[in-house]
Each structure stands twice: as C-alpha cells, then as structure tokens.
Amino acid sequence: MKKSLLLLILSVLILLLSCSRQEPPELAEPPVSTPAPAADEPQQPTPVPPPGLVTLISDSESAPVPTEPIAYFEMSDDIFDFTVKIDGDVFELPVPLEVFMSYGWTSTRELTGTLLPGEDFGFEFDRRFMFTRGDSFIDVRLGNMSDEVRDISNSTIIGLSTYFTKATIELPHGITKGISTMDDVLSAFGEPDDTFDNTFYNYLSLTYSPEGSFRSSITIEIDYNNGNVVRNISVSNRIQIDSDLISDPAEVYDEMTDRERNYSAPAELGNDLSSFNVEIYGDLYRLPAPVSAFLDNGWEFDRDSFRGIPSESIPRQRDVSGYNLIRGDDGLRVKLFNFGDKLLVVERCFVIELSITDFDNGEHIRLPAGITIGTTERRLVELFGDLLGDVLETSPTDRQYRYNHDGSAAWNHSYIVFFINFDESSQAGDEFIIHQIRLQNIELD
C-alpha cells in the first residue's frame, strides 16, 4: 500500500513539472509571414493602399533579400488599369520583375542577357519565361520599355497569357478563365474594340484596347465548344513606368574580341561564292567582317538618317538590323551581330549582312566573279547555276535565285539571294539583269 501511494505521488510531481516547462501562448514562435491579401478583401486588417505601386525598397546593392512582397496593388474595376489577380495576389501591369518575384515566384530559366530599348521576350518557344510558385506556374512576357539597354533581370513584366499557365488568373469584375462566360465578359466590359472569329478552332477573340493605343490590349477568347466559357486570357501593356528597381542600364563593353583581333581581309575577290568575299568601293571584306574594318576604311554610322540607329550596343550572340554606314555620298545598309559574350558597343560588332540595290550605287559593290547590280541573269546562271536553288517567282515581274551555304535548307543563316527584275526598265539589251542582292553569313563558333 505504501509503495502504491509513493508511485502515485511521484506521478503527480512529474506531471506538474512538465506543465511548468510549457511556454506561455504569448511566447510562441510567430507565424511565417504571408503575402498581404488583396485590398478588396474585407478581412485585411491594415488600411487599404491607394491604387498602383505604393511601397518600394531601394535597389542598392546592400538591400536585403525580401522575405515578403515589396509592393502592393489594388484591384481596379476599370479594365484599362491593367490590374490582374494571380492566385489571389493583385498586380498592375507592367510590374517590375523584382516586385513580382518578391511574391515568391521563381524563374525556370536563368535571368541572364540583355534587352534592347523597346524589346520584349516571351510567349515565343525559344524566348519563353515561365515562373513557378508551389504547384502554380505562369507564362509571362518580359520587356524593356526604357531608352537604354537593360539586363533581363532589370526588366518589367509587360504581359501574361493563360495558354501555358497553371494558376488562377482573374480580371476586374471577377472574369476568370474556365469559369466566366461571354455574357459575363460583355456585362463587365461592354462591346470589344475588335473581334476575331476563328471558326477552324471554334473560338471567338474579344480584344479591348485603350483609345488610341496599339501597344496595350486585353484579349479574351471564348470557347464555342464549351458553353461560351473563357478559354484564354492575354494581357499586354507595353508602356514605360518609373521605378527605382529598373533604373540602371546594363553595363556596356568596348573591348576587342578574339574574333575581331584575328580577322583579316581577303587578298583578292576570287570566284568562290562560299568565301562570302565582297568588294565595296574598291576595298575587300569577308563576311562576317568587323565594323572596325569598315571604320578603318572611312565609313561611319549615319546616326541622323531617317532609319536612325537602333541601339548603340548589341546583346551577346544577337543580331540587329537597320544600321546605315556612310562615306561621303555613299551608303550601306547592314545588319550587325555580336559574337562576343558581353554587351558590346556597335563598333566592336560584326557586319553579317549587306542589302544591295540599284538605288544605292550597287554597281560599286561586287561579289566573287564580279557579280554585281546590272549583271545579266544569263551570266549569273552560267557562273553559278549548279549552286543556286530552284527559281522562285515572287511576282509577275520578279524572280530570285538563292545560294545556301553548306546545304539547301531554306532556314540556312548563310546565304546569297539574287533578285531578277524582268520588266522593260530592267533590261540590258534583250537580257534581264540583277537589280538587288542580299548576302548574309553568320559563322557561329
């Protein structure tokens, strides 16, 4: 009996000791911070923020990695405010990429590379940017709406599409993919600015655009085969915004690359099309030829031409067209390529394409065997007929011959195209002549 009583007393003491070691409720570990609910949800304890971007952190190098959203937005009833709710979080497009990622979204590919002024990436297969959060993923378009070249990591999200998206995307008035109907859309936003009836795939596109804008739109596709339910939503707002998070231009380099350093001009024009030799106003080049070779021969960029100059620098492994070179009264239309691994000034890039016409004193530019503007079609075929593909009739008065380097695939990036015009104004006696030549050579290592 005494032994049983002793065991009972010990049990009670152990229980009391265990209870005394429990932490009081006010000392419990705080819950993990979660994104603030949308401003239109009544349970939000904090004051409703004004529309748009209301709080930002510094973009200095010492800024800590955010553990919660660094900006909040409010859902608008106006479709042209470009607000969209993604899995319960509200964003206003365009939105700085860093703000979007502060909500916990992570890119499925490295955010490396640069965007030219006005350029955007996304939706295309080879330039698609997908972001994931938990089991959700979303397809977005990244853009650079500034006047300077920017790193992709320093860009903005200017658009999104639900085609390749697993997330709940909601427009103003609750318009949601897979739930809302065409009647819901028309009731919320009225008649669209444009429609497209795709009878082959059985859907109707309703497009809404701000008045006078061709750079921003919301397109809602209606599925005929599924009770006129919304099958896809695409939002795009390509405008420039002010933000401390996208203020720095990308670093541009003015360094000679090994390819430029090792380039040498050909000693003679020769008779081989595959050499991509070209004589321009008496000087010999081999495409791709460094811009510096042209500058050394007296050419310069025509920065005041009507075409302008697209950019003072070119991203790595990228081509850009629209550049004009001039020397006195002479001009060249060229496409440039950056073979380097950094963002380079145009002076360190390469000319990979020439567009030669009879309007640009093209007779002063010669290809192997002396082929030039004004050479007869018969002479071209005699010299290189075995190398040229099938004749392509492009119009009642035009046809073209194409030389593809290392194969006959139409997608080949190294080629020469000869355009023949056979109306009465483009004849040498009774012979039809070349009136335009385009040659391009991209020798990727």
Secondary structure as a PSIPRED ss2 file (coil, helix, strand):
# PSIPRED VFORMAT (PSIPRED V4.0)

   1 M C   1.000  0.000  0.000
   2 K H   0.000  1.000  0.000
   3 K H   0.000  1.000  0.000
   4 S H   0.000  1.000  0.000
   5 L H   0.000  1.000  0.000
   6 L H   0.000  1.000  0.000
   7 L H   0.000  1.000  0.000
   8 L H   0.000  1.000  0.000
   9 I H   0.000  1.000  0.000
  10 L H   0.000  1.000  0.000
  11 S H   0.000  1.000  0.000
  12 V H   0.000  1.000  0.000
  13 L H   0.000  1.000  0.000
  14 I H   0.000  1.000  0.000
  15 L H   0.000  1.000  0.000
  16 L H   0.000  1.000  0.000
  17 L H   0.000  1.000  0.000
  18 S H   0.000  1.000  0.000
  19 C H   0.000  1.000  0.000
  20 S H   0.000  1.000  0.000
  21 R C   1.000  0.000  0.000
  22 Q C   1.000  0.000  0.000
  23 E C   1.000  0.000  0.000
  24 P C   1.000  0.000  0.000
  25 P H   0.000  1.000  0.000
  26 E H   0.000  1.000  0.000
  27 L H   0.000  1.000  0.000
  28 A C   1.000  0.000  0.000
  29 E C   1.000  0.000  0.000
  30 P C   1.000  0.000  0.000
  31 P C   1.000  0.000  0.000
  32 V C   1.000  0.000  0.000
  33 S C   1.000  0.000  0.000
  34 T C   1.000  0.000  0.000
  35 P C   1.000  0.000  0.000
  36 A C   1.000  0.000  0.000
  37 P C   1.000  0.000  0.000
  38 A C   1.000  0.000  0.000
  39 A C   1.000  0.000  0.000
  40 D C   1.000  0.000  0.000
  41 E C   1.000  0.000  0.000
  42 P C   1.000  0.000  0.000
  43 Q C   1.000  0.000  0.000
  44 Q C   1.000  0.000  0.000
  45 P C   1.000  0.000  0.000
  46 T C   1.000  0.000  0.000
  47 P C   1.000  0.000  0.000
  48 V C   1.000  0.000  0.000
  49 P C   1.000  0.000  0.000
  50 P C   1.000  0.000  0.000
  51 P C   1.000  0.000  0.000
  52 G C   1.000  0.000  0.000
  53 L C   1.000  0.000  0.000
  54 V C   1.000  0.000  0.000
  55 T C   1.000  0.000  0.000
  56 L C   1.000  0.000  0.000
  57 I C   1.000  0.000  0.000
  58 S C   1.000  0.000  0.000
  59 D C   1.000  0.000  0.000
  60 S C   1.000  0.000  0.000
  61 E C   1.000  0.000  0.000
  62 S C   1.000  0.000  0.000
  63 A C   1.000  0.000  0.000
  64 P C   1.000  0.000  0.000
  65 V C   1.000  0.000  0.000
  66 P C   1.000  0.000  0.000
  67 T C   1.000  0.000  0.000
  68 E C   1.000  0.000  0.000
  69 P C   1.000  0.000  0.000
  70 I C   1.000  0.000  0.000
  71 A C   1.000  0.000  0.000
  72 Y C   1.000  0.000  0.000
  73 F C   1.000  0.000  0.000
  74 E C   1.000  0.000  0.000
  75 M C   1.000  0.000  0.000
  76 S C   1.000  0.000  0.000
  77 D C   1.000  0.000  0.000
  78 D C   1.000  0.000  0.000
  79 I H   0.000  1.000  0.000
  80 F H   0.000  1.000  0.000
  81 D H   0.000  1.000  0.000
  82 F C   1.000  0.000  0.000
  83 T E   0.000  0.000  1.000
  84 V E   0.000  0.000  1.000
  85 K E   0.000  0.000  1.000
  86 I E   0.000  0.000  1.000
  87 D C   1.000  0.000  0.000
  88 G C   1.000  0.000  0.000
  89 D E   0.000  0.000  1.000
  90 V E   0.000  0.000  1.000
  91 F E   0.000  0.000  1.000
  92 E E   0.000  0.000  1.000
  93 L C   1.000  0.000  0.000
  94 P C   1.000  0.000  0.000
  95 V E   0.000  0.000  1.000
  96 P E   0.000  0.000  1.000
  97 L H   0.000  1.000  0.000
  98 E H   0.000  1.000  0.000
  99 V H   0.000  1.000  0.000
 100 F H   0.000  1.000  0.000
 101 M H   0.000  1.000  0.000
 102 S C   1.000  0.000  0.000
 103 Y C   1.000  0.000  0.000
 104 G C   1.000  0.000  0.000
 105 W C   1.000  0.000  0.000
 106 T E   0.000  0.000  1.000
 107 S E   0.000  0.000  1.000
 108 T C   1.000  0.000  0.000
 109 R C   1.000  0.000  0.000
 110 E C   1.000  0.000  0.000
 111 L C   1.000  0.000  0.000
 112 T C   1.000  0.000  0.000
 113 G C   1.000  0.000  0.000
 114 T E   0.000  0.000  1.000
 115 L E   0.000  0.000  1.000
 116 L C   1.000  0.000  0.000
 117 P C   1.000  0.000  0.000
 118 G C   1.000  0.000  0.000
 119 E C   1.000  0.000  0.000
 120 D E   0.000  0.000  1.000
 121 F E   0.000  0.000  1.000
 122 G C   1.000  0.000  0.000
 123 F C   1.000  0.000  0.000
 124 E C   1.000  0.000  0.000
 125 F H   0.000  1.000  0.000
 126 D H   0.000  1.000  0.000
 127 R H   0.000  1.000  0.000
 128 R C   1.000  0.000  0.000
 129 F E   0.000  0.000  1.000
 130 M E   0.000  0.000  1.000
 131 F E   0.000  0.000  1.000
 132 T E   0.000  0.000  1.000
 133 R E   0.000  0.000  1.000
 134 G C   1.000  0.000  0.000
 135 D C   1.000  0.000  0.000
 136 S E   0.000  0.000  1.000
 137 F E   0.000  0.000  1.000
 138 I E   0.000  0.000  1.000
 139 D E   0.000  0.000  1.000
 140 V E   0.000  0.000  1.000
 141 R E   0.000  0.000  1.000
 142 L E   0.000  0.000  1.000
 143 G E   0.000  0.000  1.000
 144 N C   1.000  0.000  0.000
 145 M C   1.000  0.000  0.000
 146 S C   1.000  0.000  0.000
 147 D C   1.000  0.000  0.000
 148 E C   1.000  0.000  0.000
 149 V C   1.000  0.000  0.000
 150 R E   0.000  0.000  1.000
 151 D E   0.000  0.000  1.000
 152 I H   0.000  1.000  0.000
 153 S H   0.000  1.000  0.000
 154 N H   0.000  1.000  0.000
 155 S C   1.000  0.000  0.000
 156 T E   0.000  0.000  1.000
 157 I E   0.000  0.000  1.000
 158 I E   0.000  0.000  1.000
 159 G E   0.000  0.000  1.000
 160 L E   0.000  0.000  1.000
 161 S E   0.000  0.000  1.000
 162 T E   0.000  0.000  1.000
 163 Y E   0.000  0.000  1.000
 164 F E   0.000  0.000  1.000
 165 T E   0.000  0.000  1.000
 166 K E   0.000  0.000  1.000
 167 A C   1.000  0.000  0.000
 168 T C   1.000  0.000  0.000
 169 I E   0.000  0.000  1.000
 170 E E   0.000  0.000  1.000
 171 L C   1.000  0.000  0.000
 172 P H   0.000  1.000  0.000
 173 H H   0.000  1.000  0.000
 174 G H   0.000  1.000  0.000
 175 I C   1.000  0.000  0.000
 176 T E   0.000  0.000  1.000
 177 K C   1.000  0.000  0.000
 178 G C   1.000  0.000  0.000
 179 I C   1.000  0.000  0.000
 180 S C   1.000  0.000  0.000
 181 T E   0.000  0.000  1.000
 182 M H   0.000  1.000  0.000
 183 D H   0.000  1.000  0.000
 184 D H   0.000  1.000  0.000
 185 V H   0.000  1.000  0.000
 186 L H   0.000  1.000  0.000
 187 S H   0.000  1.000  0.000
 188 A H   0.000  1.000  0.000
 189 F H   0.000  1.000  0.000
 190 G C   1.000  0.000  0.000
 191 E C   1.000  0.000  0.000
 192 P C   1.000  0.000  0.000
 193 D C   1.000  0.000  0.000
 194 D E   0.000  0.000  1.000
 195 T E   0.000  0.000  1.000
 196 F E   0.000  0.000  1.000
 197 D E   0.000  0.000  1.000
 198 N E   0.000  0.000  1.000
 199 T C   1.000  0.000  0.000
 200 F C   1.000  0.000  0.000
 201 Y C   1.000  0.000  0.000
 202 N C   1.000  0.000  0.000
 203 Y E   0.000  0.000  1.000
 204 L E   0.000  0.000  1.000
 205 S E   0.000  0.000  1.000
 206 L E   0.000  0.000  1.000
 207 T E   0.000  0.000  1.000
 208 Y E   0.000  0.000  1.000
 209 S C   1.000  0.000  0.000
 210 P C   1.000  0.000  0.000
 211 E C   1.000  0.000  0.000
 212 G C   1.000  0.000  0.000
 213 S C   1.000  0.000  0.000
 214 F C   1.000  0.000  0.000
 215 R C   1.000  0.000  0.000
 216 S E   0.000  0.000  1.000
 217 S E   0.000  0.000  1.000
 218 I E   0.000  0.000  1.000
 219 T E   0.000  0.000  1.000
 220 I E   0.000  0.000  1.000
 221 E E   0.000  0.000  1.000
 222 I E   0.000  0.000  1.000
 223 D E   0.000  0.000  1.000
 224 Y H   0.000  1.000  0.000
 225 N H   0.000  1.000  0.000
 226 N H   0.000  1.000  0.000
 227 G C   1.000  0.000  0.000
 228 N C   1.000  0.000  0.000
 229 V E   0.000  0.000  1.000
 230 V E   0.000  0.000  1.000
 231 R E   0.000  0.000  1.000
 232 N E   0.000  0.000  1.000
 233 I E   0.000  0.000  1.000
 234 S E   0.000  0.000  1.000
 235 V E   0.000  0.000  1.000
 236 S E   0.000  0.000  1.000
 237 N E   0.000  0.000  1.000
 238 R C   1.000  0.000  0.000
 239 I C   1.000  0.000  0.000
 240 Q C   1.000  0.000  0.000
 241 I C   1.000  0.000  0.000
 242 D C   1.000  0.000  0.000
 243 S C   1.000  0.000  0.000
 244 D H   0.000  1.000  0.000
 245 L H   0.000  1.000  0.000
 246 I H   0.000  1.000  0.000
 247 S C   1.000  0.000  0.000
 248 D C   1.000  0.000  0.000
 249 P C   1.000  0.000  0.000
 250 A C   1.000  0.000  0.000
 251 E C   1.000  0.000  0.000
 252 V C   1.000  0.000  0.000
 253 Y E   0.000  0.000  1.000
 254 D C   1.000  0.000  0.000
 255 E C   1.000  0.000  0.000
 256 M C   1.000  0.000  0.000
 257 T C   1.000  0.000  0.000
 258 D H   0.000  1.000  0.000
 259 R H   0.000  1.000  0.000
 260 E H   0.000  1.000  0.000
 261 R H   0.000  1.000  0.000
 262 N H   0.000  1.000  0.000
 263 Y C   1.000  0.000  0.000
 264 S C   1.000  0.000  0.000
 265 A C   1.000  0.000  0.000
 266 P C   1.000  0.000  0.000
 267 A C   1.000  0.000  0.000
 268 E C   1.000  0.000  0.000
 269 L C   1.000  0.000  0.000
 270 G C   1.000  0.000  0.000
 271 N C   1.000  0.000  0.000
 272 D C   1.000  0.000  0.000
 273 L H   0.000  1.000  0.000
 274 S H   0.000  1.000  0.000
 275 S H   0.000  1.000  0.000
 276 F C   1.000  0.000  0.000
 277 N E   0.000  0.000  1.000
 278 V E   0.000  0.000  1.000
 279 E E   0.000  0.000  1.000
 280 I E   0.000  0.000  1.000
 281 Y C   1.000  0.000  0.000
 282 G C   1.000  0.000  0.000
 283 D E   0.000  0.000  1.000
 284 L E   0.000  0.000  1.000
 285 Y E   0.000  0.000  1.000
 286 R E   0.000  0.000  1.000
 287 L C   1.000  0.000  0.000
 288 P C   1.000  0.000  0.000
 289 A E   0.000  0.000  1.000
 290 P E   0.000  0.000  1.000
 291 V H   0.000  1.000  0.000
 292 S H   0.000  1.000  0.000
 293 A H   0.000  1.000  0.000
 294 F H   0.000  1.000  0.000
 295 L H   0.000  1.000  0.000
 296 D H   0.000  1.000  0.000
 297 N C   1.000  0.000  0.000
 298 G C   1.000  0.000  0.000
 299 W C   1.000  0.000  0.000
 300 E E   0.000  0.000  1.000
 301 F E   0.000  0.000  1.000
 302 D C   1.000  0.000  0.000
 303 R C   1.000  0.000  0.000
 304 D C   1.000  0.000  0.000
 305 S C   1.000  0.000  0.000
 306 F C   1.000  0.000  0.000
 307 R C   1.000  0.000  0.000
 308 G C   1.000  0.000  0.000
 309 I C   1.000  0.000  0.000
 310 P C   1.000  0.000  0.000
 311 S C   1.000  0.000  0.000
 312 E C   1.000  0.000  0.000
 313 S E   0.000  0.000  1.000
 314 I E   0.000  0.000  1.000
 315 P C   1.000  0.000  0.000
 316 R C   1.000  0.000  0.000
 317 Q C   1.000  0.000  0.000
 318 R E   0.000  0.000  1.000
 319 D E   0.000  0.000  1.000
 320 V E   0.000  0.000  1.000
 321 S E   0.000  0.000  1.000
 322 G E   0.000  0.000  1.000
 323 Y E   0.000  0.000  1.000
 324 N E   0.000  0.000  1.000
 325 L E   0.000  0.000  1.000
 326 I E   0.000  0.000  1.000
 327 R E   0.000  0.000  1.000
 328 G C   1.000  0.000  0.000
 329 D C   1.000  0.000  0.000
 330 D E   0.000  0.000  1.000
 331 G E   0.000  0.000  1.000
 332 L E   0.000  0.000  1.000
 333 R E   0.000  0.000  1.000
 334 V E   0.000  0.000  1.000
 335 K E   0.000  0.000  1.000
 336 L E   0.000  0.000  1.000
 337 F E   0.000  0.000  1.000
 338 N E   0.000  0.000  1.000
 339 F C   1.000  0.000  0.000
 340 G C   1.000  0.000  0.000
 341 D C   1.000  0.000  0.000
 342 K C   1.000  0.000  0.000
 343 L C   1.000  0.000  0.000
 344 L E   0.000  0.000  1.000
 345 V E   0.000  0.000  1.000
 346 V H   0.000  1.000  0.000
 347 E H   0.000  1.000  0.000
 348 R H   0.000  1.000  0.000
 349 C C   1.000  0.000  0.000
 350 F E   0.000  0.000  1.000
 351 V E   0.000  0.000  1.000
 352 I E   0.000  0.000  1.000
 353 E E   0.000  0.000  1.000
 354 L E   0.000  0.000  1.000
 355 S E   0.000  0.000  1.000
 356 I E   0.000  0.000  1.000
 357 T E   0.000  0.000  1.000
 358 D H   0.000  1.000  0.000
 359 F H   0.000  1.000  0.000
 360 D H   0.000  1.000  0.000
 361 N C   1.000  0.000  0.000
 362 G H   0.000  1.000  0.000
 363 E H   0.000  1.000  0.000
 364 H H   0.000  1.000  0.000
 365 I E   0.000  0.000  1.000
 366 R E   0.000  0.000  1.000
 367 L C   1.000  0.000  0.000
 368 P H   0.000  1.000  0.000
 369 A H   0.000  1.000  0.000
 370 G H   0.000  1.000  0.000
 371 I C   1.000  0.000  0.000
 372 T C   1.000  0.000  0.000
 373 I C   1.000  0.000  0.000
 374 G C   1.000  0.000  0.000
 375 T C   1.000  0.000  0.000
 376 T E   0.000  0.000  1.000
 377 E H   0.000  1.000  0.000
 378 R H   0.000  1.000  0.000
 379 R H   0.000  1.000  0.000
 380 L H   0.000  1.000  0.000
 381 V H   0.000  1.000  0.000
 382 E H   0.000  1.000  0.000
 383 L H   0.000  1.000  0.000
 384 F H   0.000  1.000  0.000
 385 G H   0.000  1.000  0.000
 386 D H   0.000  1.000  0.000
 387 L H   0.000  1.000  0.000
 388 L C   1.000  0.000  0.000
 389 G C   1.000  0.000  0.000
 390 D C   1.000  0.000  0.000
 391 V C   1.000  0.000  0.000
 392 L E   0.000  0.000  1.000
 393 E E   0.000  0.000  1.000
 394 T E   0.000  0.000  1.000
 395 S E   0.000  0.000  1.000
 396 P C   1.000  0.000  0.000
 397 T C   1.000  0.000  0.000
 398 D E   0.000  0.000  1.000
 399 R E   0.000  0.000  1.000
 400 Q E   0.000  0.000  1.000
 401 Y E   0.000  0.000  1.000
 402 R E   0.000  0.000  1.000
 403 Y E   0.000  0.000  1.000
 404 N E   0.000  0.000  1.000
 405 H C   1.000  0.000  0.000
 406 D C   1.000  0.000  0.000
 407 G C   1.000  0.000  0.000
 408 S C   1.000  0.000  0.000
 409 A C   1.000  0.000  0.000
 410 A C   1.000  0.000  0.000
 411 W C   1.000  0.000  0.000
 412 N C   1.000  0.000  0.000
 413 H C   1.000  0.000  0.000
 414 S C   1.000  0.000  0.000
 415 Y E   0.000  0.000  1.000
 416 I E   0.000  0.000  1.000
 417 V E   0.000  0.000  1.000
 418 F E   0.000  0.000  1.000
 419 F E   0.000  0.000  1.000
 420 I E   0.000  0.000  1.000
 421 N E   0.000  0.000  1.000
 422 F C   1.000  0.000  0.000
 423 D C   1.000  0.000  0.000
 424 E H   0.000  1.000  0.000
 425 S H   0.000  1.000  0.000
 426 S H   0.000  1.000  0.000
 427 Q E   0.000  0.000  1.000
 428 A E   0.000  0.000  1.000
 429 G C   1.000  0.000  0.000
 430 D C   1.000  0.000  0.000
 431 E E   0.000  0.000  1.000
 432 F E   0.000  0.000  1.000
 433 I E   0.000  0.000  1.000
 434 I E   0.000  0.000  1.000
 435 H E   0.000  0.000  1.000
 436 Q E   0.000  0.000  1.000
 437 I E   0.000  0.000  1.000
 438 R E   0.000  0.000  1.000
 439 L E   0.000  0.000  1.000
 440 Q E   0.000  0.000  1.000
 441 N C   1.000  0.000  0.000
 442 I C   1.000  0.000  0.000
 443 E C   1.000  0.000  0.000
 444 L C   1.000  0.000  0.000
 445 D C   1.000  0.000  0.000
